[in-house]
Amino acid sequence: MNQDVTVVIPILNESHSLSALLAGLKAQTLRPKELIIVDAGSTDGSAALVESWWRREQWEGAECRVLSVPGALPGAGRNAGVREARHEWIAFIDGGIAPQSDWLEQLWGHATRRQSPAVFGVCQFLADGVFARALCALSHGQGSMHSAVPASLFHRRVFDAVGLFPEQLRSAEDLAWSQRVVNHFGAREICKDAVVRYTHFPLTWRSASRKWRLSEYCSVLAGVRSRQHLLYLAGLPLLYGLLFSGTMVGVGLFWGYLLVRGGCDPVRRSRERPWWGRRPEALIVALGLAPVLDLAKFFGIVHGLVVRMFGISQGSRPVPVKSRSGG
């Protein structure tokens, strides 16, 4: 059964994860009538993979289009999909995410029952491997579930009321936009049965550090997570000051921070018990990775504040939209 819903998917070099996402969309118990994949300029054949998949797997009464929007950041990609959508209801999902088979049906049923124009689904965070498990547990929590825009369904009047996504942010644009939705419509309407899964975490220390620094930098520019930023700005210099104070008390407090942040916090955040599964060595990795991530976040926050304080422009560029395929 098809429903009058458009699913918008911004992508950039997602050929490694698209197969699971596309298979999940085909397996939906309630299929959308339109898929819009917004390609920001992939060089790994992602767009061709989508087109080939649709030629093989297309379902009756639906269409799939690939929009080419070179250079589009996630917000601009979603906005392009919203503008091109043929239906009043628009759902979002991202590359690297795979939906459960009843994801869209659960969202649609919740929106219909509650007469809500904005229904947030939930994303479950899971990782395999030593490093990825440690990273997942330290950040979101292994097996944890959080409401997220790229798991959700919105009526077009939501965009009419609060506007489109910020287009000049590489991340946190969804947090800023969803905060506007909450400010206008009230508390989030969350459907906990509409589940998608994210499993594609960075696999190296360098890539993880870069991602966390960029995430906090963009969060500052987006004006979200301000309280957390204040905590990092005040607390992290103090902790490192204690470490280099040369006193036993200072060193002891710093080691206490490492044990809490790298040992206790992953347990608190994670739903899976034990979060490390059959890889206990992930415990050691988490202890070392925790201060690396926190320092990356700290420098991202500082960078963002400098940009905001001195009004440094992030630039703006047009992103022409070109439709590559239809069906």
N, C-alpha and C positions, 0 to 999 in steps of 0.2 A: 504494500500500500504506500502510495506517495502522498506527501503533504505539501501545502503551499509554503515551503520554507526554502530560503537560499542559505547555503553554507559557504562562508567566506574563509579562505585559507591563504594567508600570506606565506610565501616560501622564499628561501635563498639557499641554494646548494643543499637540498634536503633529499637527494637521491637515496641516501643510506637509510632513511626512515619513512619515505613516502609509501612504500609497499604496504607496511603495516597499517598506516593511516587510511589508505585507499581501500584496503580489504575490509577494514572496520566500518567504513562508510557504506560499502556495498552490503555488508552483513546487517545493517540496521533493520530492526523490525518495523520502523516507520522511516521510509526513505525520503530525503529531500527531493524537490522537483528541480532544483538547480544547484550546481556546484560551481563556484567561482574561485579558481586558483590564481592568486596574484603573484607573479614571478618578478622579483626585484632585480633580476639580471643574473640568474644562475649560470655557472660555467660547467656544471657537472651533468648536464642532460636532464635536469629535473623536469623542465617543461615538456620535453619529448617523452619522458617516462609517463607523465600524466596523460598526454594525448594518446599514446600507445595503449595504456590501460583502458581508457574510455572506449576506444575502438573495439577492444575485446569484451569488456565487461558492462557496457552501458545497459541501463534498464529502461524499459518502456515508459514514456511519459515524462522523462527527465532530460536535462541537458547539462553539459559540462563545458565551461569556457576557461581558457587560460588567458589572463590579461598580462601583458608585458608592461611593467612599470619600472624601467631601469633606475636604480639608485634609491628606490623607495624604502624607507625605514618601516618598521612594523605598523605604526600608526597610519602612515600614508598608504600602505598596502591595504589595510582594513578599510580605510575611507574610500579607496578606489572601488573595492568590492561592494560597499554599501551603496555608492552612487550608481553602480551598474546593475544592482540586484533587481530582478523583476517581481519579487514578492515582498509583502509587507513584513513578514517575519524573517529575521536574519540571525543565524547561528554562527558562532566563531569557533574555530579549532586551529591549532598550529602544527607545523611540521615538528616531528619528534614526539608527537602525541598520538595515541591510539584510543578510540572510543569503545566502550562496551557496546554490545549489540543493541541494547535498548536505550542507549544514551538519548537520542533525539525523541523517542517515544515518551520517555520519562519527563523531559523538558516540556514537550507539548502538552502532555496530560496535566502537569503542574500548572502551566500557564492558563490552561482552559478552566481547570477547577477553581483556581484562585483568582481568575480574571486579572492576572498580573501582566503588565507589558514588559517586565524585565525579570527573567529567571536565571539565576546563576547556578551552573552545575559545579561539580567538584573535581579536582585533579588529584589523583593519587600518585605519590612520588615513590618510585622503586628503582633500585640499582643493583647490579651484579658486579662482582669483582671487588678487590680489596680497596683500591683508591676510590672508586665510584661510590661504594657503600659508605665509606667514611665521609665523603663529600655530601652525600644525600642526608646522612644522619645529622651532620653538623649544621646543615642549612634548613631544609624543610622537615627532615625526619623520615627515616626509612619506613615506608608503608603509611605515612601520614596522608591526610586528605584535607585540601583547602579549596575554598571557592575561588574560581578564576574566570576571567573574561574568556580565554580560549577554551571554554567548556560550556558556554552559556547561550541563551536565546533572548532576543530583544525584538520588540515591535518597532516599526519605523518611527512611531511617534516619540520614542525615547530619544532618538537622534534629533528630531525636530525640537525637542525640549531642551536638551543639554548640549547639543552640538556634536561634532565629530571628534576623533582622536587627535591629540597633539601629534604633529608630523615630523618634528625635528629631534626626537628622542630615540635612541637605540633600544632603550628598555624603560620600564616604569610608566610608559604612556597609558597602559591599561589600568594601572593603579590610579593615576590622575583622573582618567575618564570615569572609572567606576565610582570614585569619590564624588564626582559631579552627579552621577546617577543617584547615589544615596542622599546627597544634599537635596535633590529635587523630589525624589519619590519616597524617601524614608528608608528604613532599614532594609538591607538586602533580603530579597526573597530567594532562599537557597533550596534547591532540590538535591538532597543528599543521595538520591538514587540515580541521578544522572552523572555517571562516572566516566572520566577519561584517565588515561595513565601516561605519565611522563617517565621515560627511562634513559634519556640520552644526556648523561652528565659528562662534563669535561673529564678527560682521562690523564691529564698531566698537571703537575703543580703550576706550571707557567700559565696554561690556558685557564685553569680554575681561578688563579689570582687575577688574571686580566678580566675575566668575566665578573668577578665580585667587585673589583674596583670600578668597572664601567657601570655596573648595576647601581651602586651607591651614588656615583657621579650623576647619573640620570635621575635618580630618586630626588636628589637635592634640587636639580633643575625643575623637576615636576612638582616640587613642594609637598612630597609625601614622606612618611616615616621620620618626621622632624624630631620627635622625642627620642627615638633610637639614635639619631645623629648626635643629639646633645650628649647622650650617655657616652658614646664613643669618643667624642671630642674631649670630654672631661676625664673619662676613666682611663683610656688607653695610655695617654702620656703619663698619668700618675702611676700606673702599673709599671711601665718601663723605667720611670724615674726611681721607683722602689728597687727594681732589679739592679740598677747601676749605682744605687746608693752605697753599696759596700757593706750594708748591715745584714745580719742574719734575719732580722724581722722582715726587711724588704725583700730579700731573696725568698723567704718562706711564703710571704704573701703572693709573690709572683707565681711560685709553684702551685699555690692553692688555686690561683686563677686558671692555670693550665689544667689542673685536675677537674675543676668544675666545668670549664668550657669544653675541654676535649674529652672528659670522661663522663660527667653527669649529664651535661646538656643534651648529647645525642640520645641518651636513654629517655630523657624527659620529652624530647620532640618526637620520638619514633613510636609507632604503633606495633611494629613487628618486634617480637621478643625471641631471642636476643637480636638486636638490630644488625649485628655482624654476621648472623647466620652461621655458616660453617667456616668462616674466615676470621678467626680471632685475631690474626695479625692486623686486621683493620683497626683494632683498638689502639695499637701503637701509631699507626698512620694518623688517626684522628687527633692524638695528642700533639703531633707535629704540625698537622694541617690547620688546627684551630687558630694559632697565632698568625699564621700566614694569611688566612682569610680575614681575620680581624684587622691586620695591618693594611691589607688591600682595601678593605672597606673604609678604613680611616683616611687613607690617601685619596680615595674616591670622593669622600665627603669634603675634604679640604679643597680638592680641585673644584668641585661643584660650587662651594661657597665663594671661592675666588672669582669664578666666572660670573656668579650672580652679583657679587658685591661691585665688581668693576664693569658690569654690563657688557661683557664680551659677547658679541653676537655669535650664534652657532651657525649662521648662514641659512640661506633658503634657496632651493633650486626647484624649478618646475619638473614634474614627473609625468611626461606624456603617457597616456594609456593606449595600448593597442591590443585588441582582441585577436588571439592567435587561432582559436579553435572554437567550435560549437557543435552541438549535437542534439 
